Amino acid sequence: MDVAEQKRLMRREMREKLFAIGAEIRIAASTGIVGRITSSLAWREAGSVALFSPLASEPDISSLLDAALMVGKDVMYPRMKGGELELCVVHSRGDFQAGAFGILEPHGESSPLAADLILVPGLAFDANGHRLGRGKGYYDRLLALMTKARTMGVFFSCQQAQRIPAEGHDVRLDCVATEERLDVFARP
């Protein structure tokens, strides 16, 4: 079985796992994940952070916007533009509108800033920092341009896979936050 087929099957399996998580567990796990993120060295050291608006199946990290703004961090969120992700500065919850795929996106100008820390969603991760995205490569292309930024995957612990099949364009994460722990990986 080739890598593309392995990824396709893994995506289907992980989507089923995510939709099986009950609301109470999802809320409690999301709270734990936010706590792991805000207590991490990567978060504390970052002057600028790129967050994301979660899908219903992803950890709810929406409280991080207020947490970041409260301590004076520059905050950015991705939005789709011309089939690619770009980061835009956000100053408040009023800076969003429904965008591509029904995801809340910032409606301001694209950011001239580079993020110190980029939080990254996905469907699965492994113990080597590999991430399985949704299959379009949006985050891999964005992260390939932001080589100085630290990258933190945001996942429920049930999303850990034994091994993610990786291809040359797949960007490894620097760390992963789950409700159970924060895993930090060495950069190659």
N, C-alpha and C positions, 0 to 999 in steps of 0.2 A: 504494500500500500504506500503510495507516495505521500509526501509531506502535506500537500493541499488536502488530500482525502482524510488524513489523520486529523488535521485541524478542523475540517468540516464536521467530522464525527464528534470530536471533543467539544466543539461549540454547541452542538445539539444537546449533548449530555449535560453540559454546564448550565445551559438555559433551563433545562428541566429541573435541575437542582435548585437554581435561584428562585424559580416560580413556586417551588415547594416550601420555601421558608415562610413560616407564619408571621403575621403582623407583629405580634409581641416580641418574638425572637429577633425580627428584623430591626425593631426600634431599639431593643437592648444592645444588640450587636453594633448597630450604628453609633450609639452613644459610646461604647467601648472603643471603637475605631477612632472616633474624634478625640477621645482622651489620649490614645496612643500617639496620634499625630501631634497634638498640641504639647505633649510632654517630650517629644523627640528633639534631639539636638538639631536636626535638619530644620525643623520648624522654628525653633528658638533663634537660630543663626540667620535665617532668611529675612532680608529686608523687603523682598518682593516675592509673592507667591502666586502661582497660577492654579486656580481651583477649577472645578467643573460642576455643572448642574447635573445631578444624578438622574438616571432613568429610574422608573419605579422598582426595577429589580436590583438596583445597585445600592450600596450603603448610602444612607442619607447623611451627607456631610454639609448640608446647607448652613448649619450654625457656624461653620468656619469663617464665613464671610464676616459676620459680626465680630468674631474673636480676632480676626486679622486686623480689621479696621480699628478696633478698640486699642490695639497696641501699636498702631501707626505703620503697619505694613502696607506697601503698595500691593493692590490686589488686581489680578487679571483673570479673565475667563475666556475660553475659546469660543469662536463662532465660525460657521462655515462661510467661506467666501471663495467663489470660483472653484468649488470642489476641493478646497484645502481648508485646514484650520488656521486661524490667525488669533492672536491674543489681543484682548481689548481691556483697557483699564476700567475698573468698576469702583464707584464711590459710595453706592448705596443699593438697597434692594430695588429701588425704583429704576435702576439702569438696565432692566431686562425686558425682553419681549419674546414671544414664542418664535422659534426659528426652525431650522432644518430638523426634520424627524420629530417635531413637537417638543424639542428641548429648549428650555429657557436660555437665551443668548443675550449678551450685552449689545446695546444698540448704539454705543458711542464710537469714537474713533479708534482705529487700531493702535496698539501700544508701541511707542518707541522704546519702551523699557525691555530689558531682558529679565526673565524671572530667575530668582536664585533657586527656587524650589517649585517643581511642577508635580501636582498630584494627577495620577493617571488611573482611569478606570479600565476595566477589562472583564473578561469572562473567566480567566484562570491564570495562575502563576505557579512557578515551581521553585525549588530550593536553590536554584542557580540564578534567580532574577529574571528568568524568561517569562514573558507575558503573552497570553493569548487574547488578542483583541476581537473585535466583532467582524473582522475580515476585509475592511476597506483600506486599512493602512494609514488612516488619518493621523493618529498619534505617532506612529513610527516616523512619518515624514516630518511632522512638527518637531519631534525630539531630535531627529538627525540634524536639524538646524540650530538647536539649542544645546550645543555640546558642553557648555560650562555649567548649565543648570543641573542641580541634583534632581533625581526622579524618584518619586515615591508612589508605588502601586497602592491602590485602596481596594481591599477585597474582604469578603467574609472568609473565615478560616476554611469553610467547606469548599472554597474555590481552589484550594491547593491541589495541584496535580502532581503525580509522581515525576513526570517529565513533559515539558512542552516542546514539541518539535519546532526547532528554530531554523530560520532561513537567514541569508546574508543581510537582508534589509530590516530584520527584527531588532529593535533597540532594547538592550537589557536595562532593567530597573536597578537603581542604586539601593533601594530598600522597599519593603512591603509592610504596610500596616494592616493588621487584622484586629478583631476584637480580642484575640488571645495574646498577640505579641507583635513586636516590631523586629523584622529580620533585616539586617544590613549586609549587603553583598560587596565584595571587593570589586573595584573597577578593573577591567582587564588592561 
